[in-house]
């Protein structure tokens, strides 16, 4: 019975955690809806014709939150990425930058995409025993800049980009944080640090033009849950014929979620176990009984777990010898093993039946339970049902082996021995106590 209660309690614990998770996801689903709206707004605001896409309308809409990633699927150009690999908004599957594209700017050069013109410079650096690529960029002309940088200043821009790349290289080689922000002694408008062996973005500041490597698979449209640096995120991806937009939102810390689930599971399980042992002991004691069918019981006859009784006394308020024998059998099964008592069948297995209508069935059931409550201590787990056999009524009394060490009827302990109910001897009592006392 304890194992059945434990299994039930574990199921309740799992169900409780699942229910809590569904409620939590429902509350956080608004973030997914917001991400979808941001994606669709960006996709509708970018006009793609020919080799590039015009992002001027999208970049000029300051009242709308941008998706975390926007990819031109045709050219693999990363139109937008989060401003830093540190913190929310990351999607590891898209944190790549093509090293061949970076390698084209060993000398400062211009790159044009749509209505944007950038000056880009890259250099290699050895940091922490790894070869890395640094790429920095300056926006010469963008939809958000009122005045474009004149060509006469390009030499100054190139020199400044080289200085910025050198500063980032020094930060990396001395293990300092290489996240610089515009307006804080940083000339360039954006930078990346990339591992050329994997094309993986190691560090990233403000956005700089980059291409997604061809061998990096694009995420499929829809919702995806993923873990990044100990945080659980929900990512929403939407596409049209040319573009892919992805927005992600933090759901919570992985360890916090795991600990919360573990605590909830233990609490639900403990509560279910306590309540089950307090109020459902008889139910679980009877649940595990494999009671034979009436026909199987008649074929096998009386034995260790089957007992036949011809009937009970007609007086509903009187308990005679037949009731005493019935209670002995109930106590013996409760002390020994699960069993079933069939009332209305003689010792030879012939169905004699009980003359009972619906009301009399109810009164007989009440009488049996009342006798058990008043004559057997403690009260064993018992279930009474009725079966009809060719118009004859048979009462079926199922008795579970209870969790108490011993059940006493009239001050005596009875055990089942084959097809007989016998009074327990000293060795029987010792066995019962040793098996069930703990």
NULUM-625421 format. One record per residue (C-alpha): residue number from 1; chain; x, y, z. Coordinates in Angstrom, 3 decimals. Example, Ala and Ser with C-alpha at 12.3 -4.5 7.8 and 13.67 -1.06 7.14 Angstrom:
2
+------+-------+----------+----------+----------+
| resi | chain |        u |        v |        w |
+------+-------+----------+----------+----------+
|    1 |     A |   12.300 |   -4.500 |    7.800 |
|    2 |     A |   13.670 |   -1.060 |    7.140 |
+------+-------+----------+----------+----------+
***
This chain:
438
+------+-------+----------+----------+----------+
| resi | chain |        u |        v |        w |
+------+-------+----------+----------+----------+
|    1 |     A |    0.000 |    0.000 |    0.000 |
|    2 |     A |    2.839 |    2.390 |    0.815 |
|    3 |     A |    4.242 |    1.876 |   -2.672 |
|    4 |     A |    0.862 |    2.640 |   -4.239 |
|    5 |     A |    0.541 |    5.809 |   -2.160 |
|    6 |     A |    4.087 |    6.815 |   -3.110 |
|    7 |     A |    3.420 |    6.288 |   -6.827 |
|    8 |     A |    0.192 |    8.277 |   -6.574 |
|    9 |     A |    1.959 |   11.079 |   -4.673 |
|   10 |     A |    4.711 |   11.253 |   -7.298 |
|   11 |     A |    2.094 |   11.515 |  -10.052 |
|   12 |     A |    0.378 |   14.327 |   -8.144 |
|   13 |     A |    3.762 |   16.054 |   -7.760 |
|   14 |     A |    4.433 |   15.799 |  -11.496 |
|   15 |     A |    0.931 |   17.006 |  -12.312 |
|   16 |     A |    1.346 |   19.962 |   -9.939 |
|   17 |     A |    4.619 |   20.987 |  -11.572 |
|   18 |     A |    3.074 |   20.606 |  -15.040 |
|   19 |     A |    0.088 |   22.737 |  -14.080 |
|   20 |     A |    2.346 |   25.437 |  -12.616 |
|   21 |     A |    4.459 |   25.375 |  -15.780 |
|   22 |     A |    1.375 |   25.802 |  -17.979 |
|   23 |     A |    0.208 |   28.774 |  -15.886 |
|   24 |     A |    3.674 |   30.349 |  -15.971 |
|   25 |     A |    3.955 |   29.890 |  -19.742 |
|   26 |     A |    0.491 |   31.384 |  -20.216 |
|   27 |     A |    1.524 |   34.450 |  -18.213 |
|   28 |     A |    4.770 |   34.819 |  -20.172 |
|   29 |     A |    3.135 |   34.177 |  -23.547 |
|   30 |     A |    2.525 |   37.899 |  -23.958 |
|   31 |     A |    6.272 |   38.242 |  -24.578 |
|   32 |     A |    5.962 |   35.803 |  -27.465 |
|   33 |     A |    3.045 |   37.806 |  -28.883 |
|   34 |     A |    5.064 |   41.012 |  -28.589 |
|   35 |     A |    7.976 |   39.324 |  -30.349 |
|   36 |     A |    5.732 |   38.178 |  -33.187 |
|   37 |     A |    4.303 |   41.695 |  -33.579 |
|   38 |     A |    7.814 |   43.182 |  -33.638 |
|   39 |     A |    8.891 |   40.650 |  -36.241 |
|   40 |     A |    5.932 |   41.267 |  -38.528 |
|   41 |     A |    6.297 |   45.040 |  -38.198 |
|   42 |     A |    9.961 |   44.857 |  -39.188 |
|   43 |     A |    9.266 |   42.524 |  -42.101 |
|   44 |     A |    6.606 |   44.867 |  -43.432 |
|   45 |     A |    8.854 |   47.944 |  -43.025 |
|   46 |     A |   11.856 |   46.661 |  -45.006 |
|   47 |     A |   11.685 |   46.841 |  -48.795 |
|   48 |     A |   13.844 |   44.334 |  -50.646 |
|   49 |     A |   14.495 |   44.772 |  -54.366 |
|   50 |     A |   17.461 |   43.450 |  -56.275 |
|   51 |     A |   20.607 |   42.557 |  -54.360 |
|   52 |     A |   19.909 |   44.602 |  -51.197 |
|   53 |     A |   17.078 |   45.729 |  -48.921 |
|   54 |     A |   16.067 |   49.287 |  -48.030 |
|   55 |     A |   15.912 |   49.613 |  -44.233 |
|   56 |     A |   15.322 |   53.377 |  -44.064 |
|   57 |     A |   11.632 |   53.085 |  -43.080 |
|   58 |     A |   12.393 |   50.413 |  -40.494 |
|   59 |     A |   15.331 |   52.294 |  -38.936 |
|   60 |     A |   13.375 |   55.557 |  -38.849 |
|   61 |     A |   10.506 |   54.129 |  -36.777 |
|   62 |     A |   11.680 |   54.977 |  -33.244 |
|   63 |     A |    8.343 |   54.061 |  -31.653 |
|   64 |     A |    8.642 |   50.369 |  -32.400 |
|   65 |     A |   10.841 |   47.772 |  -30.700 |
|   66 |     A |   13.219 |   46.054 |  -33.109 |
|   67 |     A |   13.531 |   42.269 |  -33.385 |
|   68 |     A |   16.761 |   40.857 |  -32.037 |
|   69 |     A |   17.830 |   39.471 |  -35.410 |
|   70 |     A |   16.910 |   40.326 |  -38.984 |
|   71 |     A |   18.543 |   38.342 |  -41.780 |
|   72 |     A |   18.442 |   38.912 |  -45.524 |
|   73 |     A |   18.085 |   35.248 |  -46.460 |
|   74 |     A |   19.194 |   35.835 |  -50.067 |
|   75 |     A |   22.501 |   37.574 |  -49.313 |
|   76 |     A |   22.859 |   36.221 |  -45.730 |
|   77 |     A |   23.364 |   39.844 |  -44.616 |
|   78 |     A |   22.657 |   40.400 |  -40.905 |
|   79 |     A |   20.479 |   43.513 |  -41.050 |
|   80 |     A |   20.162 |   43.642 |  -37.285 |
|   81 |     A |   21.608 |   41.762 |  -34.280 |
|   82 |     A |   21.571 |   42.458 |  -30.524 |
|   83 |     A |   24.083 |   45.048 |  -29.392 |
|   84 |     A |   26.032 |   42.648 |  -27.158 |
|   85 |     A |   26.549 |   38.935 |  -26.657 |
|   86 |     A |   26.267 |   39.626 |  -22.930 |
|   87 |     A |   22.664 |   39.642 |  -21.681 |
|   88 |     A |   19.203 |   39.075 |  -23.057 |
|   89 |     A |   18.201 |   38.830 |  -26.678 |
|   90 |     A |   20.807 |   36.309 |  -27.851 |
|   91 |     A |   20.090 |   33.365 |  -30.127 |
|   92 |     A |   23.250 |   31.219 |  -30.381 |
|   93 |     A |   22.292 |   29.714 |  -33.753 |
|   94 |     A |   22.684 |   33.159 |  -35.368 |
|   95 |     A |   25.734 |   34.383 |  -33.444 |
|   96 |     A |   28.087 |   33.815 |  -36.377 |
|   97 |     A |   29.965 |   36.088 |  -38.751 |
|   98 |     A |   31.568 |   35.039 |  -42.039 |
|   99 |     A |   35.389 |   35.163 |  -41.749 |
|  100 |     A |   35.795 |   35.503 |  -45.527 |
|  101 |     A |   33.774 |   38.719 |  -45.461 |
|  102 |     A |   35.845 |   39.997 |  -42.526 |
|  103 |     A |   39.083 |   39.126 |  -44.342 |
|  104 |     A |   38.234 |   41.504 |  -47.212 |
|  105 |     A |   38.906 |   44.506 |  -44.959 |
|  106 |     A |   42.531 |   43.992 |  -43.920 |
|  107 |     A |   42.855 |   47.483 |  -45.322 |
|  108 |     A |   40.010 |   49.920 |  -44.568 |
|  109 |     A |   37.347 |   49.690 |  -47.252 |
|  110 |     A |   33.788 |   50.744 |  -47.992 |
|  111 |     A |   30.736 |   48.463 |  -47.934 |
|  112 |     A |   27.334 |   49.476 |  -49.239 |
|  113 |     A |   24.056 |   47.804 |  -48.441 |
|  114 |     A |   20.831 |   49.466 |  -49.476 |
|  115 |     A |   21.029 |   53.127 |  -48.475 |
|  116 |     A |   23.822 |   52.526 |  -45.974 |
|  117 |     A |   27.532 |   53.057 |  -46.587 |
|  118 |     A |   30.079 |   51.823 |  -44.025 |
|  119 |     A |   33.838 |   52.066 |  -43.680 |
|  120 |     A |   35.178 |   48.769 |  -42.303 |
|  121 |     A |   38.546 |   47.571 |  -41.060 |
|  122 |     A |   39.643 |   44.175 |  -39.653 |
|  123 |     A |   42.758 |   42.728 |  -38.056 |
|  124 |     A |   43.843 |   39.542 |  -36.319 |
|  125 |     A |   44.886 |   39.217 |  -32.690 |
|  126 |     A |   46.249 |   36.449 |  -30.457 |
|  127 |     A |   44.291 |   36.378 |  -27.193 |
|  128 |     A |   44.272 |   33.664 |  -24.581 |
|  129 |     A |   46.198 |   31.344 |  -26.955 |
|  130 |     A |   43.513 |   31.762 |  -29.618 |
|  131 |     A |   43.629 |   33.547 |  -32.948 |
|  132 |     A |   40.706 |   35.958 |  -33.215 |
|  133 |     A |   39.471 |   38.429 |  -35.803 |
|  134 |     A |   38.500 |   42.005 |  -34.912 |
|  135 |     A |   36.295 |   43.983 |  -37.254 |
|  136 |     A |   35.291 |   47.617 |  -36.613 |
|  137 |     A |   33.028 |   49.828 |  -38.660 |
|  138 |     A |   32.054 |   53.461 |  -39.069 |
|  139 |     A |   28.717 |   54.533 |  -40.603 |
|  140 |     A |   29.580 |   56.947 |  -43.381 |
|  141 |     A |   25.978 |   57.236 |  -44.544 |
|  142 |     A |   22.793 |   55.819 |  -42.989 |
|  143 |     A |   19.093 |   56.784 |  -42.967 |
|  144 |     A |   19.526 |   57.940 |  -39.359 |
|  145 |     A |   22.443 |   60.305 |  -40.087 |
|  146 |     A |   21.525 |   63.783 |  -41.175 |
|  147 |     A |   24.871 |   64.492 |  -42.878 |
|  148 |     A |   27.078 |   61.892 |  -44.572 |
|  149 |     A |   30.792 |   61.901 |  -43.881 |
|  150 |     A |   32.607 |   63.560 |  -46.815 |
|  151 |     A |   35.240 |   61.658 |  -48.787 |
|  152 |     A |   37.862 |   64.201 |  -47.714 |
|  153 |     A |   37.738 |   62.767 |  -44.178 |
|  154 |     A |   38.065 |   59.096 |  -45.154 |
|  155 |     A |   41.790 |   59.017 |  -44.301 |
|  156 |     A |   40.997 |   60.277 |  -40.802 |
|  157 |     A |   38.197 |   57.692 |  -40.455 |
|  158 |     A |   40.547 |   54.902 |  -41.535 |
|  159 |     A |   43.190 |   55.968 |  -39.032 |
|  160 |     A |   40.602 |   56.114 |  -36.257 |
|  161 |     A |   39.294 |   52.640 |  -37.111 |
|  162 |     A |   42.812 |   51.228 |  -36.898 |
|  163 |     A |   43.294 |   52.830 |  -33.492 |
|  164 |     A |   39.993 |   51.390 |  -32.264 |
|  165 |     A |   40.904 |   47.924 |  -33.512 |
|  166 |     A |   44.256 |   48.230 |  -31.734 |
|  167 |     A |   42.505 |   49.197 |  -28.470 |
|  168 |     A |   40.175 |   46.203 |  -28.681 |
|  169 |     A |   43.145 |   43.945 |  -29.452 |
|  170 |     A |   44.926 |   45.281 |  -26.358 |
|  171 |     A |   41.843 |   44.692 |  -24.223 |
|  172 |     A |   41.611 |   41.104 |  -25.478 |
|  173 |     A |   45.296 |   40.335 |  -25.053 |
|  174 |     A |   45.247 |   41.676 |  -21.478 |
|  175 |     A |   41.936 |   39.885 |  -20.643 |
|  176 |     A |   40.051 |   43.153 |  -20.160 |
|  177 |     A |   36.422 |   43.461 |  -21.178 |
|  178 |     A |   36.283 |   44.499 |  -24.834 |
|  179 |     A |   32.811 |   46.016 |  -24.900 |
|  180 |     A |   33.159 |   49.664 |  -25.803 |
|  181 |     A |   30.252 |   52.027 |  -26.226 |
|  182 |     A |   29.947 |   54.969 |  -28.649 |
|  183 |     A |   30.474 |   58.321 |  -26.974 |
|  184 |     A |   32.821 |   56.895 |  -24.339 |
|  185 |     A |   36.159 |   57.309 |  -26.031 |
|  186 |     A |   35.088 |   55.017 |  -28.839 |
|  187 |     A |   35.122 |   56.340 |  -32.385 |
|  188 |     A |   33.732 |   53.357 |  -34.305 |
|  189 |     A |   29.988 |   52.798 |  -34.629 |
|  190 |     A |   30.234 |   49.043 |  -34.145 |
|  191 |     A |   32.590 |   46.092 |  -33.754 |
|  192 |     A |   32.798 |   42.314 |  -33.589 |
|  193 |     A |   35.322 |   39.803 |  -32.310 |
|  194 |     A |   35.089 |   36.516 |  -34.198 |
|  195 |     A |   36.751 |   33.119 |  -33.872 |
|  196 |     A |   37.872 |   32.389 |  -37.466 |
|  197 |     A |   38.016 |   28.639 |  -36.857 |
|  198 |     A |   34.298 |   28.432 |  -36.125 |
|  199 |     A |   32.941 |   31.779 |  -37.400 |
|  200 |     A |   31.506 |   32.167 |  -33.916 |
|  201 |     A |   31.023 |   35.712 |  -32.549 |
|  202 |     A |   33.034 |   35.906 |  -29.318 |
|  203 |     A |   32.357 |   39.546 |  -28.421 |
|  204 |     A |   30.126 |   42.127 |  -30.003 |
|  205 |     A |   29.384 |   45.767 |  -29.392 |
|  206 |     A |   27.022 |   47.963 |  -31.401 |
|  207 |     A |   25.987 |   46.599 |  -34.807 |
|  208 |     A |   28.486 |   46.413 |  -37.640 |
|  209 |     A |   27.801 |   44.957 |  -41.135 |
|  210 |     A |   28.280 |   41.192 |  -41.157 |
|  211 |     A |   27.326 |   38.162 |  -43.209 |
|  212 |     A |   25.981 |   34.885 |  -41.848 |
|  213 |     A |   28.084 |   31.939 |  -43.089 |
|  214 |     A |   26.389 |   29.781 |  -45.713 |
|  215 |     A |   26.810 |   26.602 |  -43.679 |
|  216 |     A |   24.911 |   28.020 |  -40.682 |
|  217 |     A |   21.277 |   26.775 |  -40.797 |
|  218 |     A |   18.523 |   29.323 |  -40.392 |
|  219 |     A |   15.925 |   28.783 |  -37.656 |
|  220 |     A |   12.522 |   27.590 |  -38.827 |
|  221 |     A |    9.460 |   29.807 |  -38.310 |
|  222 |     A |    7.608 |   29.393 |  -35.031 |
|  223 |     A |    8.360 |   29.231 |  -31.319 |
|  224 |     A |   11.472 |   27.661 |  -29.818 |
|  225 |     A |   12.667 |   27.299 |  -26.219 |
|  226 |     A |   16.429 |   27.321 |  -25.693 |
|  227 |     A |   19.038 |   27.829 |  -22.980 |
|  228 |     A |   21.831 |   30.397 |  -23.262 |
|  229 |     A |   24.392 |   31.101 |  -20.531 |
|  230 |     A |   22.167 |   29.689 |  -17.789 |
|  231 |     A |   19.018 |   31.537 |  -18.941 |
|  232 |     A |   15.942 |   29.998 |  -20.533 |
|  233 |     A |   14.631 |   31.923 |  -23.535 |
|  234 |     A |   11.585 |   31.769 |  -25.779 |
|  235 |     A |   12.414 |   32.711 |  -29.383 |
|  236 |     A |    9.819 |   33.604 |  -32.004 |
|  237 |     A |   10.822 |   33.413 |  -35.686 |
|  238 |     A |    8.850 |   34.844 |  -38.612 |
|  239 |     A |    9.759 |   34.995 |  -42.295 |
|  240 |     A |    8.602 |   36.323 |  -45.643 |
|  241 |     A |    9.960 |   35.608 |  -49.104 |
|  242 |     A |   13.267 |   37.399 |  -48.454 |
|  243 |     A |   13.699 |   38.150 |  -44.753 |
|  244 |     A |   13.870 |   36.361 |  -41.435 |
|  245 |     A |   13.104 |   38.140 |  -38.148 |
|  246 |     A |   13.642 |   36.643 |  -34.696 |
|  247 |     A |   12.743 |   38.043 |  -31.270 |
|  248 |     A |   13.662 |   36.332 |  -28.023 |
|  249 |     A |   12.667 |   36.942 |  -24.427 |
|  250 |     A |   14.102 |   35.635 |  -21.182 |
|  251 |     A |   11.805 |   33.211 |  -19.369 |
|  252 |     A |   14.031 |   32.912 |  -16.290 |
|  253 |     A |   17.232 |   31.426 |  -14.932 |
|  254 |     A |   17.661 |   27.716 |  -15.652 |
|  255 |     A |   18.781 |   26.851 |  -12.112 |
|  256 |     A |   16.034 |   28.990 |  -10.597 |
|  257 |     A |   13.423 |   27.269 |  -12.731 |
|  258 |     A |   14.908 |   23.840 |  -11.979 |
|  259 |     A |   15.033 |   24.530 |   -8.227 |
|  260 |     A |   11.498 |   25.927 |   -8.257 |
|  261 |     A |   10.222 |   22.843 |  -10.082 |
|  262 |     A |   12.059 |   20.556 |   -7.651 |
|  263 |     A |   10.654 |   22.387 |   -4.614 |
|  264 |     A |    7.130 |   22.379 |   -6.067 |
|  265 |     A |    7.445 |   18.677 |   -6.894 |
|  266 |     A |    8.566 |   17.831 |   -3.355 |
|  267 |     A |    5.826 |   19.986 |   -1.801 |
|  268 |     A |    3.040 |   18.566 |   -3.977 |
|  269 |     A |    4.318 |   15.036 |   -3.422 |
|  270 |     A |    4.612 |   15.459 |    0.366 |
|  271 |     A |    1.150 |   16.992 |    0.666 |
|  272 |     A |   -0.396 |   14.292 |   -1.528 |
|  273 |     A |    1.347 |   11.584 |    0.493 |
|  274 |     A |    0.199 |   13.051 |    3.807 |
|  275 |     A |   -3.414 |   13.442 |    2.672 |
|  276 |     A |   -3.443 |   10.001 |    1.059 |
|  277 |     A |   -2.205 |    8.310 |    4.202 |
|  278 |     A |   -4.652 |   10.323 |    6.302 |
|  279 |     A |   -7.824 |    9.981 |    4.243 |
|  280 |     A |   -7.268 |    7.435 |    1.439 |
|  281 |     A |   -5.516 |    4.543 |    3.155 |
|  282 |     A |   -8.404 |    2.148 |    2.676 |
|  283 |     A |   -8.794 |    3.166 |   -0.942 |
|  284 |     A |   -5.156 |    2.409 |   -1.737 |
|  285 |     A |   -5.225 |   -0.784 |    0.302 |
|  286 |     A |   -8.154 |   -2.010 |   -1.802 |
|  287 |     A |   -6.850 |   -0.679 |   -5.124 |
|  288 |     A |   -4.122 |   -3.301 |   -5.309 |
|  289 |     A |   -6.416 |   -6.261 |   -4.676 |
|  290 |     A |   -6.590 |   -8.648 |   -7.613 |
|  291 |     A |   -9.961 |  -10.089 |   -6.719 |
|  292 |     A |  -10.896 |  -13.145 |   -8.794 |
|  293 |     A |  -14.115 |  -13.107 |  -10.758 |
|  294 |     A |  -17.072 |  -15.012 |   -9.356 |
|  295 |     A |  -16.634 |  -17.830 |  -11.889 |
|  296 |     A |  -12.895 |  -18.112 |  -11.231 |
|  297 |     A |  -13.533 |  -18.235 |   -7.479 |
|  298 |     A |  -16.106 |  -21.001 |   -7.892 |
|  299 |     A |  -13.748 |  -23.037 |  -10.083 |
|  300 |     A |  -10.754 |  -22.707 |   -7.746 |
|  301 |     A |  -12.770 |  -23.075 |   -4.552 |
|  302 |     A |  -11.901 |  -21.800 |   -1.088 |
|  303 |     A |   -8.239 |  -21.115 |   -0.407 |
|  304 |     A |   -5.701 |  -18.664 |    0.922 |
|  305 |     A |   -7.480 |  -15.661 |   -0.594 |
|  306 |     A |  -11.042 |  -16.945 |   -1.222 |
|  307 |     A |  -13.781 |  -17.693 |    1.317 |
|  308 |     A |  -17.407 |  -18.740 |    0.736 |
|  309 |     A |  -20.278 |  -17.967 |    3.104 |
|  310 |     A |  -23.755 |  -19.382 |    2.696 |
|  311 |     A |  -25.441 |  -16.284 |    4.067 |
|  312 |     A |  -26.038 |  -14.035 |    7.023 |
|  313 |     A |  -28.815 |  -13.917 |    9.576 |
|  314 |     A |  -32.084 |  -12.377 |    8.476 |
|  315 |     A |  -32.197 |  -10.046 |   11.455 |
|  316 |     A |  -30.453 |   -6.877 |   10.333 |
|  317 |     A |  -29.887 |   -5.806 |   13.938 |
|  318 |     A |  -28.606 |   -9.117 |   15.291 |
|  319 |     A |  -25.131 |  -10.575 |   15.063 |
|  320 |     A |  -25.133 |  -14.358 |   15.444 |
|  321 |     A |  -22.605 |  -17.121 |   14.850 |
|  322 |     A |  -22.590 |  -16.607 |   11.057 |
|  323 |     A |  -21.652 |  -12.957 |   11.548 |
|  324 |     A |  -18.894 |  -14.006 |   13.937 |
|  325 |     A |  -17.472 |  -16.353 |   11.293 |
|  326 |     A |  -17.633 |  -13.591 |    8.702 |
|  327 |     A |  -15.761 |  -11.188 |   10.979 |
|  328 |     A |  -13.119 |  -13.840 |   11.720 |
|  329 |     A |  -12.509 |  -14.227 |    7.983 |
|  330 |     A |  -12.289 |  -10.454 |    7.504 |
|  331 |     A |   -9.806 |  -10.128 |   10.369 |
|  332 |     A |   -7.795 |  -13.128 |    9.103 |
|  333 |     A |   -7.456 |  -11.638 |    5.594 |
|  334 |     A |   -6.533 |   -8.223 |    7.022 |
|  335 |     A |   -3.763 |   -9.907 |    9.081 |
|  336 |     A |   -2.467 |  -12.248 |    6.376 |
|  337 |     A |   -3.120 |  -11.295 |    2.763 |
|  338 |     A |   -5.658 |   -9.680 |    0.469 |
|  339 |     A |   -8.763 |  -11.782 |    0.082 |
|  340 |     A |  -12.363 |  -11.898 |   -1.060 |
|  341 |     A |  -15.386 |  -13.282 |    0.793 |
|  342 |     A |  -18.376 |  -14.300 |   -1.319 |
|  343 |     A |  -21.631 |  -14.365 |    0.644 |
|  344 |     A |  -24.393 |  -16.362 |   -1.057 |
|  345 |     A |  -22.235 |  -19.333 |   -2.106 |
|  346 |     A |  -21.990 |  -22.586 |   -0.139 |
|  347 |     A |  -18.767 |  -24.438 |    0.653 |
|  348 |     A |  -19.123 |  -26.553 |   -2.500 |
|  349 |     A |  -19.170 |  -23.434 |   -4.675 |
|  350 |     A |  -22.857 |  -23.532 |   -5.537 |
|  351 |     A |  -24.574 |  -20.178 |   -5.877 |
|  352 |     A |  -27.458 |  -20.000 |   -3.395 |
|  353 |     A |  -27.949 |  -16.269 |   -3.564 |
|  354 |     A |  -29.348 |  -13.721 |   -1.153 |
|  355 |     A |  -32.920 |  -12.540 |   -1.353 |
|  356 |     A |  -32.125 |   -8.865 |   -1.597 |
|  357 |     A |  -33.741 |   -5.975 |   -3.391 |
|  358 |     A |  -32.053 |   -2.581 |   -3.810 |
|  359 |     A |  -32.958 |   -1.353 |   -0.313 |
|  360 |     A |  -31.945 |   -4.616 |    1.332 |
|  361 |     A |  -28.574 |   -4.526 |   -0.442 |
|  362 |     A |  -27.956 |   -1.116 |    1.058 |
|  363 |     A |  -28.983 |   -2.245 |    4.527 |
|  364 |     A |  -26.806 |   -5.391 |    4.317 |
|  365 |     A |  -23.798 |   -3.298 |    3.294 |
|  366 |     A |  -24.415 |   -0.961 |    6.212 |
|  367 |     A |  -24.744 |   -3.937 |    8.569 |
|  368 |     A |  -21.408 |   -5.412 |    7.446 |
|  369 |     A |  -19.585 |   -2.099 |    7.866 |
|  370 |     A |  -21.228 |   -1.525 |   11.236 |
|  371 |     A |  -20.148 |   -4.974 |   12.473 |
|  372 |     A |  -16.592 |   -4.314 |   11.326 |
|  373 |     A |  -16.479 |   -0.925 |   13.042 |
|  374 |     A |  -17.742 |   -2.307 |   16.345 |
|  375 |     A |  -16.008 |   -5.700 |   16.462 |
|  376 |     A |  -12.607 |   -5.367 |   14.736 |
|  377 |     A |   -9.799 |   -3.095 |   15.947 |
|  378 |     A |   -8.348 |   -1.247 |   14.143 |
|  379 |     A |  -10.818 |   -1.052 |   11.277 |
|  380 |     A |   -9.435 |   -2.932 |    8.243 |
|  381 |     A |   -9.861 |   -1.803 |    4.618 |
|  382 |     A |  -13.040 |   -3.419 |    3.279 |
|  383 |     A |  -15.170 |   -2.903 |    0.162 |
|  384 |     A |  -18.636 |   -4.428 |   -0.311 |
|  385 |     A |  -20.218 |   -4.900 |   -3.744 |
|  386 |     A |  -22.951 |   -7.106 |   -5.178 |
|  387 |     A |  -23.120 |   -9.318 |   -8.261 |
|  388 |     A |  -26.119 |  -10.943 |   -9.957 |
|  389 |     A |  -25.779 |  -14.541 |  -11.151 |
|  390 |     A |  -28.826 |  -15.715 |  -13.101 |
|  391 |     A |  -31.078 |  -13.627 |  -10.900 |
|  392 |     A |  -29.320 |  -14.599 |   -7.687 |
|  393 |     A |  -27.540 |  -11.929 |   -5.633 |
|  394 |     A |  -24.055 |  -12.573 |   -4.234 |
|  395 |     A |  -22.329 |  -10.147 |   -1.865 |
|  396 |     A |  -18.651 |   -9.671 |   -2.615 |
|  397 |     A |  -16.528 |   -8.473 |    0.327 |
|  398 |     A |  -12.976 |   -7.507 |   -0.635 |
|  399 |     A |  -10.483 |   -7.247 |    2.237 |
|  400 |     A |   -7.038 |   -5.653 |    1.910 |
|  401 |     A |   -4.004 |   -6.543 |    3.989 |
|  402 |     A |   -3.946 |   -3.457 |    6.171 |
|  403 |     A |   -0.922 |   -1.467 |    7.265 |
|  404 |     A |   -1.410 |   -2.150 |   10.986 |
|  405 |     A |    0.672 |   -4.965 |   12.505 |
|  406 |     A |   -2.424 |   -6.847 |   13.653 |
|  407 |     A |   -6.234 |   -6.655 |   13.562 |
|  408 |     A |   -8.123 |   -8.085 |   16.527 |
|  409 |     A |  -11.627 |   -9.487 |   16.547 |
|  410 |     A |  -13.144 |  -10.015 |   19.988 |
|  411 |     A |   -9.719 |   -9.611 |   21.619 |
|  412 |     A |   -8.153 |  -12.365 |   19.469 |
|  413 |     A |   -5.898 |  -12.252 |   16.417 |
|  414 |     A |   -6.864 |  -14.479 |   13.489 |
|  415 |     A |   -4.768 |  -15.415 |   10.464 |
|  416 |     A |   -5.526 |  -17.184 |    7.226 |
|  417 |     A |   -4.200 |  -20.724 |    6.906 |
|  418 |     A |   -5.228 |  -22.221 |    3.583 |
|  419 |     A |   -9.034 |  -22.179 |    3.528 |
|  420 |     A |   -9.358 |  -21.798 |    7.305 |
|  421 |     A |   -9.329 |  -18.895 |    9.753 |
|  422 |     A |   -7.281 |  -19.841 |   12.799 |
|  423 |     A |   -6.337 |  -18.011 |   15.935 |
|  424 |     A |   -2.766 |  -16.743 |   15.766 |
|  425 |     A |   -0.079 |  -18.491 |   17.770 |
|  426 |     A |    2.887 |  -16.775 |   19.382 |
|  427 |     A |    5.091 |  -17.235 |   16.335 |
|  428 |     A |    2.358 |  -15.752 |   14.135 |
|  429 |     A |    2.145 |  -12.654 |   16.313 |
|  430 |     A |    5.939 |  -12.256 |   16.280 |
|  431 |     A |    5.936 |  -12.526 |   12.477 |
|  432 |     A |    3.172 |   -9.949 |   12.095 |
|  433 |     A |    4.876 |   -7.471 |   14.388 |
|  434 |     A |    8.284 |   -7.944 |   12.732 |
|  435 |     A |    6.818 |   -7.458 |    9.235 |
|  436 |     A |    4.512 |   -4.517 |    9.811 |
|  437 |     A |    5.588 |   -2.732 |   13.004 |
|  438 |     A |    8.087 |   -0.418 |   11.230 |
+------+-------+----------+----------+----------+
***
